[in-house]
Amino acid sequence: MLKFNQGWQAGHPVAPYGLPDYSKGTIITKGLVGYKTAMPVLGGGDDYLAYLKGDAAKNVPAARTTYKEWIEAFAAAGDGAKLGLFFDNATGFPVVSVVAAANVAAPALAGATFAGFGVVFERENESIFFDLGSW
């Protein structure tokens, strides 16, 4: 994580409000958060979880996507497109998707919640940082 504004977070508490500030239950809703992998499509939670747990057989594009796939898709997109971070509504796992220029004002992916756009691209670390809550 590159940026986290604790003052903003404290002023915008996360439900349920009974959770202590900055506890294990605090959800970060604003800041730059980096990702190296994500689910390739919604509904692939079981395969992605197996990959995260270390299943070598799931270290394939069908189970996870990486910086390489994201940059290839982004490069093929038209002018004004952006990389968007979405969270699967069923599993909470991240999905990185190209958002066409026509949809940048209202990014949407059926079955997922939009989190933010990619703003820092670290080729040397093969990661992309997304600005959560900036939209």
C-alpha positions as CSV (number, residue, x, y, z in Angstrom):
1,M,0.0,0.0,0.0
2,L,1.4,3.4,-1.0
3,K,-1.1,5.8,0.5
4,F,-3.5,5.5,3.5
5,N,-5.3,8.5,5.1
6,Q,-6.2,7.4,8.6
7,G,-8.0,10.7,9.4
8,W,-10.3,10.1,6.4
9,Q,-10.8,6.5,7.4
10,A,-11.7,7.4,11.0
11,G,-14.2,10.0,9.7
12,H,-15.9,7.5,7.4
13,P,-16.4,4.4,9.6
14,V,-17.2,1.1,8.1
15,A,-20.4,-0.8,9.2
16,P,-20.9,-2.5,11.6
17,Y,-20.0,0.6,13.6
18,G,-19.3,-1.5,16.7
19,L,-15.9,-2.5,15.3
20,P,-13.0,-0.8,17.1
21,D,-11.1,1.7,14.9
22,Y,-8.1,0.1,12.9
23,S,-9.0,-3.3,14.2
24,K,-8.8,-6.5,12.2
25,G,-12.2,-5.7,10.9
26,T,-11.4,-2.3,9.4
27,I,-11.8,-2.0,5.7
28,I,-9.6,0.3,3.7
29,T,-11.8,2.3,1.4
30,K,-9.3,5.0,0.3
31,G,-5.7,4.7,-0.7
32,L,-3.3,3.2,-3.3
33,V,-3.3,-0.6,-3.2
34,G,-1.1,-2.7,-5.4
35,Y,-2.0,-6.0,-7.0
36,K,0.2,-8.6,-8.8
37,T,-2.6,-11.2,-9.5
38,A,-6.4,-11.3,-9.8
39,M,-9.1,-13.6,-10.9
40,P,-9.5,-13.7,-14.7
41,V,-13.3,-13.8,-14.7
42,L,-16.1,-13.6,-12.1
43,G,-17.1,-16.9,-10.7
44,G,-13.5,-18.3,-10.7
45,G,-13.1,-18.1,-7.0
46,D,-12.4,-21.7,-6.3
47,D,-9.5,-21.9,-8.8
48,Y,-8.1,-18.5,-7.7
49,L,-8.2,-19.5,-4.0
50,A,-6.4,-22.8,-4.9
51,Y,-3.8,-20.7,-6.7
52,L,-3.4,-18.4,-3.7
53,K,-2.9,-21.4,-1.5
54,G,0.0,-22.5,-3.6
55,D,-1.6,-25.1,-6.0
56,A,1.0,-25.1,-8.9
57,A,-1.5,-26.5,-11.3
58,K,-3.6,-23.3,-10.9
59,N,-0.7,-21.0,-11.8
60,V,-2.2,-20.6,-15.3
61,P,-4.1,-17.7,-17.0
62,A,-7.4,-19.7,-16.6
63,A,-7.1,-19.4,-12.8
64,R,-5.3,-16.1,-12.3
65,T,-4.2,-13.0,-14.3
66,T,-1.1,-11.0,-13.9
67,Y,0.5,-7.7,-14.8
68,K,1.5,-9.2,-18.2
69,E,-2.1,-10.0,-19.2
70,W,-3.4,-6.7,-17.9
71,I,-0.9,-4.7,-19.8
72,E,-1.5,-6.6,-23.0
73,A,-5.3,-6.0,-22.7
74,F,-4.7,-2.4,-21.8
75,A,-2.4,-1.8,-24.8
76,A,-5.0,-3.4,-27.1
77,A,-7.8,-1.1,-25.8
78,G,-8.7,2.1,-27.5
79,D,-7.7,5.6,-26.5
80,G,-9.0,6.8,-23.2
81,A,-9.5,3.3,-21.8
82,K,-8.4,2.6,-18.2
83,L,-7.6,-0.4,-16.1
84,G,-10.3,-0.9,-13.4
85,L,-10.2,-2.9,-10.3
86,F,-13.5,-4.7,-9.4
87,F,-14.3,-7.0,-6.5
88,D,-16.4,-10.1,-7.1
89,N,-19.7,-9.7,-5.2
90,A,-19.8,-13.4,-4.4
91,T,-16.2,-14.0,-3.2
92,G,-14.6,-10.6,-2.7
93,F,-11.7,-11.5,-4.9
94,P,-10.2,-8.9,-7.2
95,V,-10.8,-8.8,-11.0
96,V,-8.8,-6.4,-13.2
97,S,-10.6,-5.3,-16.3
98,V,-10.2,-2.8,-19.1
99,V,-12.8,-0.1,-18.9
100,A,-13.5,1.4,-22.3
101,A,-13.3,5.2,-22.6
102,A,-17.1,5.4,-23.1
103,N,-17.6,3.7,-19.7
104,V,-14.9,5.5,-17.6
105,A,-17.5,7.9,-16.1
106,A,-19.6,4.9,-14.8
107,P,-17.5,1.7,-14.7
108,A,-19.5,-1.4,-14.3
109,L,-19.0,-5.2,-14.4
110,A,-22.0,-7.3,-13.8
111,G,-21.7,-9.2,-10.5
112,A,-18.8,-7.0,-9.2
113,T,-18.3,-3.8,-7.4
114,F,-16.0,-1.1,-8.8
115,A,-13.1,-0.1,-6.6
116,G,-10.8,2.2,-8.6
117,F,-8.6,2.8,-11.6
118,G,-4.9,1.8,-12.0
119,V,-2.7,4.8,-11.5
120,V,0.8,3.5,-10.8
121,F,2.3,0.8,-13.1
122,E,5.4,-0.8,-11.7
123,R,6.9,-2.9,-14.5
124,E,9.9,-3.8,-12.4
125,N,7.7,-5.3,-9.7
126,E,5.0,-6.5,-12.2
127,S,2.3,-4.8,-10.1
128,I,-0.3,-2.1,-10.6
129,F,-1.5,0.2,-7.8
130,F,-5.2,1.2,-7.9
131,D,-6.5,4.4,-6.4
132,L,-9.4,3.2,-4.2
133,G,-12.2,5.6,-3.5
134,S,-10.9,8.3,-5.8
135,W,-13.8,8.2,-8.2
